[in-house]
Amino acid sequence: MAASSTLLRLISIFFILIPQVVLSVAPEKCSSESGDCINKSKALPLKIIAIAAILVTSMVGVCLPLVTRSVPALSPDRNVFVIVKCFAAGIILATGFMHVLPDSFDMLTSGCLPEKPWHVFPFTGFVAMLSAIGTLMVDSMATSVYSRKNGTGGVVLPESTEVAQSAVEGDRDGGARGGGGASGGHFHGHHHGAQLLRYRVVAMVLELGIIVHSVVIGLSMGASNNTCTIKPLVAALCFHQMFEGMGLGGCILQAEYKLLKKAVMAFFFSVTTPFGVVLGIALSNTYKENSPTALITVGILNASSAGLLIYMALVDLLSSDFMGPKLQGTIKLQIKSYAAVLLGAGGMSLLAVWA
Ligand SMILES: [Zn+2]
């Protein structure tokens, strides 16, 4: 009798406990944070320090590659310029592959989203793929519209466009080889045209592609009140934005903007993460990182910017540089440039551990 009552008791405990365990596992993952570290009033000053620190480090990062151009000692020839660009391209590539794409996978396959359709179809890959195709479409169509507009007549034959293109590139190469002093005016004079416009569009689109990730990491920090995780996160985000800034700076560098435009683009990039933090603080009562709406919106945005970043880094930055006349001319410079790509991509990959 005693044994059966013990068994009954055990079974009843079992049946009372199991639903509680299940219930506490599922929602707790999706509910807001809890623990000893949660302290809203202590977290706020940390966030304000973070805003200032991230703003400064972002500006330093984005301005570093731009400085290489104006300091004559740093660029005795144009090789340094190419290496800086390759380093930047490596950072952009790693941002896409190592930061934005995995983030999107995490969000869109989160346990806080319903099983159907989010766990039966890899939405991240799908959206990233569509975004890469879309970027290619915009890229090719904009280029053909531009060359048509700037052609000699109403209709431009493909051959004549090709000739014009190679003439521009030949000049560029000649300018680059024609002595170390061939900077500024000479280079500038021949550099206009389709290629420069392309670099400018690439720089702007890249800035947009990076912004999503920058705002999101700021947002999640601003919405968090966990003082234990905020402290190391501030340092990580400072490095993160500095590195990413160097990537973007390298692309702004090759776009050869005027000083004001450069400053606007650098400023715009620098304020994104601090803006995210401010937004996170403002919305900290309503914004829930793990709510289905937030997960789906940010996940889809991340997936589309991943496709864009990966396409642009591979096609518009790396391939166009490595297949271009400058790098095709010398294996030695190619090897140095690959080292720069690996250094940039490696550094940015390492930062993926934290943010
Ligand atoms: Zn990141």
Boltz pocket constraint, residues with backbone or C-beta under 6 A from the ligand:
constraints:
  - pocket:
      binder: B
      contacts: [[A, 99], [A, 100], [A, 213], [A, 217], [A, 240], [A, 351], [A, 352], [A, 355]]
      max_distance: 6.0
